[in-house]
Amino acid sequence: EYKYENRLTFTGTITVNDSESNSIAQGDWTPSNQILTFSGVKVVYSGTTDIYPLDSDFDVNIINEESTEWEDLTSSGENISIDITTAAVTNIDDTYTLSIINIPTGGTDVSNSTFHIKTDNTQPTISSLTSDTHPNQSTWYTATSANFSWTILDGESGIENTWYIWDRNVDTDLVTTLSDGTQISSDTMTIDSIPEGSSYLHLATKDNCGNTAFDTYVINIDTGNPIFNSVTSTTHSNQANWYSSNSATISWTTSDTGSGVLDVWKLLDQNESQTTEQVLALGEESSANDSFTTPELTDGIWYLHLVVQDNSGKTAYARYTFKIDQNSLDIVSITGLYNGVLQNVDSGPIISWTDPNSISDDTFYITNDGTTPTSTTKTR
């Protein structure tokens, strides 16, 4: 007589599904820490396909290579249903062993059921994201066309896709690139007509288990020189006029559409001409938008030479001229006939005087009615 009461086994075929009901086959790659449901088999007495032990006579256990265990305590007459969580580490062959446990004394588990899963918890790598046309990310270039190349590696589940975004936003991140980026299958690309300033190539890749990698490459373009937007003076506003004030205040503003303004160098002297190199070497460094008040200066024509330099080394030159004359005019000697004497001999007396030779030149005013001459009461 055949005895089956003490030997238990499984009937059916193990099925494994993820949380979205996708079927997982033997040897498939799965993400780490993913919930999978094991089912498809029932516990029966050995030698039968439809004679089931009571729930009180068995439980079903699953254990993986990391010694994590899960159990189903109520599956008599029905397929088991056990939710497991895949390993938190990469394992290229993680074995899940199904066992029948808690059998009454004398009973045995004669099943031999295992399921193999590959777990991928390793990020892919983006290596050698470079540009042969713009090899230094901190350097400013004038070439507005850039070549890029990169290498993407994944030694486990393999690469699903790669995406890129080309923009002027340094803060574009992995999530944005994955959701809004353009898929690319090549490992090279060329970008043309790059505008002034900094532009960014954001590259994101994802493997078949959802692990991701992200990298960004910056291209800095500066094709134009910086400029002086304005150079003005509140004390000597007209560069052609002479002023008695011997101290001048001069202000300037600058801009640069590419690398940005580094600083401004200023050189004060009485040389009408200075080279950019001389101003940079001999001048004093100031801010991009600033003002300067001179010390008290001697009479004469003075020049404030200004050089603005951007972060790529390009420059622009400006000069402000101001004229100072503090001399008080003094007509030292006036001579002529009949000074202070009434006479009718000469209706047009000849008068002469000394010219004080002002540095700013001078104009003489004369009256013949006994009043003090001014620029509005003169007769010539």
Secondary structure by P-SEA (a helix, b strand, c coil): cccccccccccbbbbbbccccccccccccccccbbbbbcccccccccccccccccccbbbbbbccccbbbbbcccccbbbbbbbbcccccccbbbbbbbbcccccccccccbbbbbbbbbcbbbbbccccccccccccccccccbbbbbbbbbbccccccbbbbbbcccccccaaaaaacbbbbcccccccccccccbbbbbbbbbccccccccbbbbbbbbcbbbbcccccccccccccccccccbbbbbbccccccccccbbbbbbcccccccaaaaaacbbbbcccccccccccccccccbbbbbbcccccbbbbbbbbbbbcbbbbcccccccccccccccccbbbbbbbbccccccbbbbbbccccccccccccc
